[in-house]
């Protein structure tokens, strides 16, 4: 047998690769959370003063939202951000904007 010869049998060409999951860009409500000081940890998450952490309010319990809002070391405002959503994927706690285009808005969240 020659060197570097592929010994795996050829795969059938009659099967098309599976279609990738559908993804779309959606504008969603988020909590823009930043620390008052240089950094701060709460609910197992780290927050910084300069970089917002966008949280999905639907993935938090009301008690967790109240815990964050009552923390004097955090600044929280409502925001609308564009995120990539993959069909069938579970909701994520931390949201990542597709572009740095989050617009702070006043919300009750």
N, C-alpha and C positions, 0 to 999 in steps of 0.2 A: 504494500500500500504506500502511496506517495506521501511525503511529508505534507502537513497542513491540509490534508484532504478531509472534507467534512464527512463524518461517518453517520450523521443524523439522517434519517429518512426524510425525503422532501415532504413538506406540509401540503395538504390538499388545497388547491386553488379554488375549490368550489365553495368555500366558506368565506364570506365577507367579514372583515373585522367588525367588532361591535361598534355601534354608533356612540360617539362621545355623549355624555350627559348634556342636556340643554342648559345653557347659561344665559342669563340676561342681567342687564344693569337696572337696578331699581333705586329709587329714592326712598330712604327709610328714616324713621325717627331714631335718634340715639341720644344717649347721655354723654356729653363731653365732660370728662372728669380729668382734673389736673390737681396737683398738690399745691398747697400754699407755699410750702418750703421747697427745698431742692428736690426731695423725693419723699414718698410716703407709701406704706403698704396697708391695705385693708382688704378683707374678704379674699385673701390669697393672691391679690393682684398688686403690682407695683405701679405707682403713678408718679409722674414727674411734673415739674413746674412748666417746662418749655414745650413738651410734646403731649398733645391730648391723647387720652385713651378713650375710644368710643365704645360704650357698652350698649348692648341690645336690651332695652327695658323689658321686652317680652321674655327674655331668658333669666330674668331676676324675679325673685319673690318680692312681694310688697315689703316684707321685713328687711330684705337686703337693700332695697331702694332707700328705705327710711334710715338704715344704718349708715349708708353712704351720705345721705343728705344731712344727717345730724352730726357728721364728723367735721369739726371746725378746721381740720388740716387739709380739707379738700374743697375745691371749688367745682360746682356742678351746674351746667346749663344744658338746656335742651338744644339739639342740633338736628338738621336734616342733612344726610350724607348719601352719596351714591355708592352702592356696593354691588359687587358681582354675586349673583345668587345662582347656585347650581341646583337644578331640579332634583328633588329627592334627598338632598343633603340636609342633615339636622341643623337647627338654628344654632348659631354661634353666639357665645357670650360677648367676645371681643369682636368688634366690627372693624374692618379695614377698608377705608375709602379707596375707590378706584382711581381717584385723582384728589389732590389736596384742595378740594373745593367745598369743604363743609361750611355751611352757613349757620352760625349760631342764631337760634330763635328762642323766644320765651315760650315755654310750654309748661304744662302741669306735671310732667313726668319727672 
